[in-house]
Amino acid sequence: MDHLSVRHERILGCLRERIAETGEGPNFRQIGQHLGLSSTSSVAYQLGRLEDRGLISRSTSSWRSVRLGT
């Protein structure tokens, strides 16, 4: 697998933490706050890249249903 960027590592960490705490994924704003990003479209783009790589998936169209890949 290709090397992950620092940003992608941080997003995956944010997802792991939130899922462990609440049982569901964070919303775009929560991820953005964690990364210091104000643009939700930037967060959406980064999540889409992780999904394309098979590192995360969704069971519905909502990012709150995100699942971490293996």
FIKOLZA-1660 file (N, C-alpha, C; in steps of 0.1 Angstrom, whole numbers, plus 5000, padded with zeros to 4 digits):
% residues 70
   i   px   py   pz ch aa at
   1 5008 4988 5000  A  M  N
   1 5000 5000 5000  A  M CA
   1 5009 5012 5000  A  M  C
   2 5004 5023 4994  A  D  N
   2 5012 5035 4993  A  D CA
   2 5012 5041 5007  A  D  C
   3 5023 5050 5009  A  H  N
   3 5024 5057 5022  A  H CA
   3 5013 5067 5024  A  H  C
   4 5008 5068 5036  A  L  N
   4 4998 5077 5039  A  L CA
   4 5004 5091 5043  A  L  C
   5 4997 5101 5039  A  S  N
   5 5001 5115 5043  A  S CA
   5 4998 5117 5057  A  S  C
   6 5005 5127 5063  A  V  N
   6 5003 5130 5077  A  V CA
   6 4988 5134 5079  A  V  C
   7 4982 5141 5070  A  R  N
   7 4968 5145 5071  A  R CA
   7 4959 5133 5071  A  R  C
   8 4962 5123 5062  A  H  N
   8 4953 5111 5062  A  H CA
   8 4955 5103 5075  A  H  C
   9 4967 5102 5080  A  E  N
   9 4969 5096 5093  A  E CA
   9 4961 5102 5104  A  E  C
  10 4961 5116 5104  A  R  N
  10 4954 5123 5114  A  R CA
  10 4939 5121 5113  A  R  C
  11 4934 5120 5100  A  I  N
  11 4920 5118 5098  A  I CA
  11 4916 5104 5103  A  I  C
  12 4924 5094 5100  A  L  N
  12 4921 5080 5105  A  L CA
  12 4921 5080 5120  A  L  C
  13 4931 5087 5126  A  G  N
  13 4931 5088 5141  A  G CA
  13 4919 5094 5147  A  G  C
  14 4914 5105 5140  A  C  N
  14 4902 5111 5145  A  C CA
  14 4890 5102 5144  A  C  C
  15 4889 5095 5133  A  L  N
  15 4878 5085 5131  A  L CA
  15 4879 5074 5141  A  L  C
  16 4890 5069 5144  A  R  N
  16 4892 5058 5154  A  R CA
  16 4887 5063 5168  A  R  C
  17 4892 5075 5171  A  E  N
  17 4888 5080 5185  A  E CA
  17 4873 5082 5186  A  E  C
  18 4867 5088 5176  A  R  N
  18 4853 5092 5177  A  R CA
  18 4844 5079 5177  A  R  C
  19 4848 5069 5168  A  I  N
  19 4841 5057 5168  A  I CA
  19 4842 5049 5181  A  I  C
  20 4854 5049 5187  A  A  N
  20 4856 5043 5200  A  A CA
  20 4848 5049 5211  A  A  C
  21 4847 5063 5210  A  E  N
  21 4839 5070 5221  A  E CA
  21 4824 5069 5219  A  E  C
  22 4819 5071 5207  A  T  N
  22 4805 5072 5205  A  T CA
  22 4798 5061 5197  A  T  C
  23 4806 5053 5190  A  G  N
  23 4801 5043 5181  A  G CA
  23 4797 5047 5167  A  G  C
  24 4800 5060 5164  A  E  N
  24 4797 5065 5151  A  E CA
  24 4808 5075 5147  A  E  C
  25 4809 5077 5134  A  G  N
  25 4820 5086 5129  A  G CA
  25 4817 5101 5132  A  G  C
  26 4827 5109 5132  A  P  N
  26 4825 5123 5134  A  P CA
  26 4819 5130 5121  A  P  C
  27 4813 5142 5123  A  N  N
  27 4808 5149 5111  A  N CA
  27 4820 5157 5105  A  N  C
  28 4817 5163 5094  A  F  N
  28 4828 5171 5087  A  F CA
  28 4834 5182 5096  A  F  C
  29 4826 5189 5103  A  R  N
  29 4831 5200 5111  A  R CA
  29 4840 5195 5122  A  R  C
  30 4836 5184 5128  A  Q  N
  30 4844 5178 5139  A  Q CA
  30 4858 5174 5134  A  Q  C
  31 4858 5167 5122  A  I  N
  31 4871 5163 5116  A  I CA
  31 4879 5176 5112  A  I  C
  32 4872 5186 5107  A  G  N
  32 4879 5198 5103  A  G CA
  32 4885 5205 5116  A  G  C
  33 4878 5205 5127  A  Q  N
  33 4883 5211 5139  A  Q CA
  33 4895 5203 5144  A  Q  C
  34 4895 5190 5143  A  H  N
  34 4906 5182 5147  A  H CA
  34 4918 5184 5138  A  H  C
  35 4916 5187 5126  A  L  N
  35 4928 5190 5116  A  L CA
  35 4931 5204 5115  A  L  C
  36 4923 5213 5120  A  G  N
  36 4925 5227 5118  A  G CA
  36 4921 5232 5105  A  G  C
  37 4911 5226 5099  A  L  N
  37 4906 5230 5086  A  L CA
  37 4892 5236 5088  A  L  C
  38 4890 5247 5081  A  S  N
  38 4877 5254 5082  A  S CA
  38 4867 5250 5070  A  S  C
  39 4873 5244 5060  A  S  N
  39 4865 5241 5048  A  S CA
  39 4860 5226 5049  A  S  C
  40 4847 5225 5049  A  T  N
  40 4841 5211 5049  A  T CA
  40 4843 5204 5036  A  T  C
  41 4844 5212 5025  A  S  N
  41 4847 5206 5012  A  S CA
  41 4861 5199 5012  A  S  C
  42 4870 5205 5019  A  S  N
  42 4883 5199 5019  A  S CA
  42 4883 5186 5027  A  S  C
  43 4875 5186 5038  A  V  N
  43 4873 5174 5046  A  V CA
  43 4867 5163 5037  A  V  C
  44 4856 5167 5030  A  A  N
  44 4849 5157 5021  A  A CA
  44 4859 5152 5011  A  A  C
  45 4867 5160 5005  A  Y  N
  45 4877 5155 4995  A  Y CA
  45 4887 5145 5001  A  Y  C
  46 4892 5148 5013  A  Q  N
  46 4901 5139 5020  A  Q CA
  46 4895 5126 5023  A  Q  C
  47 4882 5126 5028  A  L  N
  47 4875 5114 5031  A  L CA
  47 4873 5106 5018  A  L  C
  48 4870 5112 5008  A  G  N
  48 4868 5106 4995  A  G CA
  48 4880 5099 4990  A  G  C
  49 4892 5105 4992  A  R  N
  49 4904 5099 4988  A  R CA
  49 4907 5086 4997  A  R  C
  50 4904 5087 5010  A  L  N
  50 4906 5075 5018  A  L CA
  50 4896 5064 5014  A  L  C
  51 4884 5068 5011  A  E  N
  51 4874 5058 5006  A  E CA
  51 4879 5051 4993  A  E  C
  52 4884 5059 4984  A  D  N
  52 4889 5054 4971  A  D CA
  52 4900 5044 4973  A  D  C
  53 4908 5046 4983  A  R  N
  53 4919 5037 4986  A  R CA
  53 4915 5025 4994  A  R  C
  54 4903 5024 4998  A  G  N
  54 4897 5013 5006  A  G CA
  54 4901 5013 5020  A  G  C
  55 4905 5025 5026  A  L  N
  55 4909 5026 5040  A  L CA
  55 4897 5028 5049  A  L  C
  56 4886 5034 5043  A  I  N
  56 4874 5036 5050  A  I CA
  56 4862 5032 5040  A  I  C
  57 4851 5030 5046  A  S  N
  57 4839 5027 5038  A  S CA
  57 4827 5032 5046  A  S  C
  58 4816 5034 5039  A  R  N
  58 4803 5038 5045  A  R CA
  58 4792 5028 5042  A  R  C
  59 4783 5026 5052  A  S  N
  59 4772 5017 5050  A  S CA
  59 4760 5024 5044  A  S  C
  60 4760 5038 5045  A  T  N
  60 4750 5046 5039  A  T CA
  60 4757 5058 5033  A  T  C
  61 4749 5067 5028  A  S  N
  61 4756 5079 5022  A  S CA
  61 4761 5089 5032  A  S  C
  62 4758 5086 5045  A  S  N
  62 4763 5095 5056  A  S CA
  62 4777 5091 5060  A  S  C
  63 4785 5101 5063  A  W  N
  63 4799 5099 5068  A  W CA
  63 4798 5094 5082  A  W  C
  64 4787 5096 5089  A  R  N
  64 4786 5091 5103  A  R CA
  64 4786 5076 5103  A  R  C
  65 4783 5070 5092  A  S  N
  65 4783 5055 5091  A  S CA
  65 4796 5049 5087  A  S  C
  66 4807 5057 5087  A  V  N
  66 4820 5053 5083  A  V CA
  66 4825 5041 5090  A  V  C
  67 4832 5032 5083  A  R  N
  67 4838 5021 5089  A  R CA
  67 4853 5021 5084  A  R  C
  68 4862 5017 5093  A  L  N
  68 4876 5017 5090  A  L CA
  68 4879 5004 5083  A  L  C
  69 4887 5005 5072  A  G  N
  69 4891 4993 5065  A  G CA
  69 4902 4986 5072  A  G  C
  70 4907 4975 5067  A  T  N
  70 4917 4967 5073  A  T CA
  70 4930 4970 5066  A  T  C
% end
